[in-house]
């Protein structure tokens, strides 16, 4: 379960970065739309972090660190 949690979070991050790059190329001229999109990105990333904490993802990552290498 822990690995699924970490992988899903990294996939969401990758999708968000790709979307940001795509939107930057299309809406680079319209600063207002860019700022609104940046605000939405911040809200979405904050919500993802909240979900990760509520699902206790951080605890599972800490458990991975405790395993002997």
C-alpha positions in Angstrom: 0.0 0.0 0.0 2.8 2.4 0.8 4.4 2.2 -2.6 1.0 2.7 -4.3 0.6 5.9 -2.3 4.0 7.3 -3.1 3.7 6.3 -6.8 0.2 7.9 -7.1 1.5 11.2 -5.6 4.5 11.3 -7.9 2.2 10.6 -10.9 -0.1 13.5 -9.9 2.9 15.8 -9.5 4.2 14.8 -13.0 0.8 15.5 -14.5 0.6 18.9 -12.8 4.0 19.9 -14.1 3.1 18.8 -17.7 -0.1 20.8 -17.5 1.8 23.8 -16.3 4.3 23.6 -19.1 1.5 23.2 -21.7 -0.5 26.1 -20.4 2.6 28.3 -20.2 3.2 27.8 -23.9 -0.4 28.6 -24.8 -1.3 31.4 -22.4 2.1 33.1 -21.9 0.7 36.3 -23.4 -2.3 36.5 -21.0 -0.8 37.2 -17.6 -4.2 37.3 -15.9 -5.1 33.8 -17.0 -1.6 32.6 -16.0 -2.0 34.0 -12.4 -5.4 32.4 -12.1 -4.0 29.1 -13.3 -1.1 29.4 -10.8 -3.6 30.0 -8.0 -5.5 26.9 -9.0 -2.3 24.9 -9.1 -1.4 26.0 -5.6 -4.8 25.1 -4.3 -4.7 21.6 -6.0 -1.2 20.9 -4.7 -2.3 21.9 -1.2 -5.3 19.6 -1.5 -3.1 16.7 -2.6 -0.8 17.3 0.3 -3.8 17.4 2.6 -5.0 14.1 1.1 -1.5 12.6 1.6 -1.5 13.5 5.3 -5.0 12.2 5.8 -4.1 8.9 4.1 -1.0 8.8 6.4 1.3 8.7 3.4 4.1 10.4 5.3 4.0 7.6 7.9 4.4 4.9 5.3 7.4 6.9 3.7 9.0 7.0 7.2 8.5 3.2 7.5 10.5 2.8 4.3 13.4 4.8 5.7 13.5 2.5 8.8 14.1 -0.6 6.8 17.8 -1.8 6.7 19.5 -1.0 3.4 
